[in-house]
């Protein structure tokens, strides 16, 4: 069966991104883009202070009507207005400019859709229904949030530190596979979940060597 969308994680760090719309949807989209490192410009005739005062200060808010030239230099644009005709105009302009476009009410015109996301540090779980039911995607997201707690963030942070150290020591990538397989399938995750620092460090020393003594505790300081 052919997939409707190609799943991908997009690096928008230091990219110029545009959001058109000053309502709830626009505020949510702009905040998510900013958290991902984008340089975000938001265009709207009006901004509700109750929505925007708590948003990242890095956002560039322009109180004006959308114009085609607002797309100049943009990597992507999100049409987040409650005017379907205006969102369609933005989609058309973006297509001509070869700028990625997303419109919540125009999935058929969008180059990409934004999934529901569960974030635990560097662990990102994205849920998409290919635009068929955003409400069901949110329901699955809520279920996943109950299943994946903060221990997943701590475990992934630890594994990243171990991988960085092994690479610095000149270990071949193929050697890592067996090491990580044993760590992931063993009791390490349960120990992290319990925050049992002493047993974690004992396990790491036993498996990786004495230079990993107090490794987990140092990383949490």
Residue pairs with C-beta under 8 A, 6 or more apart in sequence:
4 130
4 131
5 112
5 113
5 128
5 130
7 126
7 128
9 124
9 126
10 112
12 33
12 36
12 37
12 38
12 75
12 76
13 36
13 37
13 38
14 37
14 38
14 39
15 37
15 38
15 39
15 75
15 76
16 38
16 39
16 41
16 73
16 74
16 75
17 33
17 38
17 39
17 40
17 41
17 74
17 75
17 76
17 77
17 78
18 40
18 41
18 42
18 43
18 70
18 71
18 74
18 76
18 77
18 78
19 26
19 29
19 30
19 33
19 40
19 41
19 42
19 43
19 77
19 78
19 80
20 26
20 42
20 43
20 44
20 66
20 70
20 77
20 78
20 79
20 80
20 81
20 86
20 87
20 90
21 29
21 42
21 44
21 78
21 79
21 80
21 81
21 82
22 42
22 44
22 45
22 46
22 47
22 48
22 51
22 52
22 61
23 44
23 48
23 51
23 80
23 81
23 82
24 51
25 80
25 104
26 42
26 44
26 78
26 80
26 81
27 51
27 52
27 55
29 78
29 80
29 114
30 40
30 42
30 55
30 59
31 55
31 56
31 59
32 114
33 40
33 78
34 40
34 55
34 56
34 58
34 59
35 56
38 75
39 58
39 60
40 58
40 59
40 60
41 59
41 60
41 62
41 70
41 74
42 59
42 60
42 61
42 62
43 62
43 64
43 65
43 66
43 70
44 61
44 62
44 63
44 64
44 81
45 63
45 64
45 65
46 63
47 61
47 63
52 59
52 61
62 70
66 81
66 86
66 89
66 90
68 93
71 77
71 93
71 94
71 97
71 99
74 97
74 99
75 99
75 100
76 99
76 100
76 101
76 102
76 112
77 90
77 94
77 99
77 100
77 101
77 102
78 101
78 102
78 103
79 86
79 87
79 90
79 91
79 101
79 102
79 103
79 104
79 106
80 87
80 103
80 104
81 87
84 105
84 106
87 103
87 105
87 106
88 103
88 106
88 109
90 101
90 103
91 101
91 103
91 106
91 109
91 110
93 99
94 100
94 101
95 101
100 111
100 112
101 109
101 110
101 111
102 110
102 111
102 112
102 113
102 114
103 109
103 110
107 113
107 131
113 128
113 130
113 131
115 126
115 127
115 128
115 137
116 126
116 127
116 128
116 134
116 137
116 138
116 140
116 141
117 124
117 125
117 126
117 127
117 141
118 124
118 125
118 127
118 141
118 144
118 145
118 148
119 125
120 148
120 149
120 150
120 152
120 153
120 156
121 152
121 153
121 154
121 156
121 157
122 153
122 156
122 157
122 160
123 148
123 152
123 153
123 156
125 144
125 148
127 137
127 140
127 141
127 144
128 137
129 136
129 137
149 193
151 189
151 192
151 193
154 192
154 195
154 220
155 188
155 189
155 192
155 193
157 219
158 188
158 192
158 200
158 216
158 219
159 180
159 183
159 184
161 215
161 219
162 183
162 204
162 208
162 212
162 215
163 176
163 180
166 175
166 176
166 179
179 207
179 208
182 207
183 207
186 203
187 203
188 200
188 203
191 199
191 200
191 203
192 200
192 216
197 216
197 217
197 220
200 216
201 212
201 213
201 214
201 215
201 216
201 217
204 212
204 215
204 216
205 212
205 213
